[in-house]
């Protein structure tokens, strides 16, 4: 766990978004792309004003996890309906959980992480 501009940052794998049922808003503080792996994303419970943005979640059957890209100041590639952060600096994004859930419904093959219910409870307690 680290701190970034007053936001407490916890590291967790992408498939855990659906375990944040009690948290109305999640903040993505960094999206980093690696050519040899899915997007690595750090998320945190909202602690300050962020940028409202939708999230594009891409299923990758080879890894069993989802790749992630985010929309902030970058234009949407309408042909592929995705946002590319490979050349972007880290950015704070405020993402409503309802939007995450909408995307997750289309990704039934996402792996489940059994210990993230406890993570969500911890985040909720820290936010209050």
QUISULHU-V649256 format. One record per backbone hydrogen bond with DSSP energy under -0.5 kcal/mol. NH is the residue of the N-H (numbers start at 1). CO is the residue of the C=O. E is the energy in kcal/mol with one decimal. If there is no record, write none. Layout:
BEGIN
nh=NH co=CO e=E
nh=NH co=CO e=E
END
This chain:
BEGIN
nh=2 co=9 e=-1.9
nh=4 co=7 e=-2.4
nh=7 co=4 e=-2.1
nh=8 co=6 e=-0.5
nh=9 co=2 e=-3.7
nh=9 co=7 e=-0.5
nh=10 co=8 e=-0.5
nh=10 co=43 e=-1.2
nh=12 co=41 e=-0.6
nh=16 co=13 e=-1.6
nh=17 co=14 e=-1.5
nh=18 co=15 e=-0.6
nh=19 co=16 e=-2.1
nh=20 co=17 e=-1.7
nh=21 co=19 e=-0.5
nh=23 co=20 e=-1.6
nh=24 co=22 e=-0.6
nh=26 co=95 e=-2.0
nh=27 co=44 e=-4.3
nh=28 co=26 e=-0.5
nh=28 co=93 e=-2.3
nh=29 co=27 e=-0.7
nh=29 co=42 e=-1.6
nh=30 co=42 e=-1.1
nh=32 co=40 e=-2.7
nh=37 co=34 e=-1.6
nh=40 co=32 e=-2.7
nh=41 co=39 e=-0.5
nh=42 co=30 e=-2.0
nh=43 co=10 e=-0.8
nh=43 co=41 e=-0.5
nh=44 co=27 e=-3.1
nh=46 co=25 e=-1.1
nh=52 co=50 e=-0.6
nh=53 co=94 e=-1.7
nh=56 co=69 e=-1.5
nh=57 co=55 e=-0.6
nh=58 co=56 e=-0.5
nh=58 co=67 e=-2.6
nh=60 co=65 e=-1.3
nh=63 co=60 e=-1.1
nh=64 co=60 e=-1.5
nh=65 co=60 e=-0.6
nh=67 co=58 e=-3.2
nh=69 co=56 e=-1.7
nh=71 co=54 e=-1.2
nh=72 co=70 e=-0.5
nh=77 co=82 e=-1.9
nh=78 co=76 e=-1.2
nh=80 co=77 e=-0.6
nh=81 co=77 e=-2.2
nh=82 co=77 e=-0.9
nh=85 co=83 e=-0.6
nh=88 co=85 e=-1.9
nh=93 co=28 e=-2.3
nh=94 co=51 e=-3.6
nh=95 co=26 e=-2.8
nh=95 co=93 e=-0.6
nh=96 co=94 e=-0.5
nh=97 co=24 e=-2.5
nh=99 co=96 e=-0.9
nh=100 co=96 e=-1.4
nh=101 co=97 e=-2.9
nh=102 co=98 e=-1.8
nh=103 co=99 e=-1.8
nh=104 co=100 e=-2.6
nh=105 co=101 e=-1.8
nh=106 co=103 e=-1.5
nh=107 co=104 e=-2.1
nh=110 co=107 e=-1.7
nh=111 co=64 e=-1.3
nh=114 co=112 e=-0.6
nh=116 co=113 e=-1.5
nh=119 co=115 e=-0.9
nh=120 co=116 e=-2.2
nh=121 co=117 e=-2.0
nh=122 co=118 e=-2.3
nh=123 co=119 e=-2.4
nh=124 co=120 e=-2.3
nh=125 co=121 e=-2.3
nh=126 co=122 e=-2.3
nh=127 co=123 e=-2.0
nh=128 co=124 e=-1.1
END
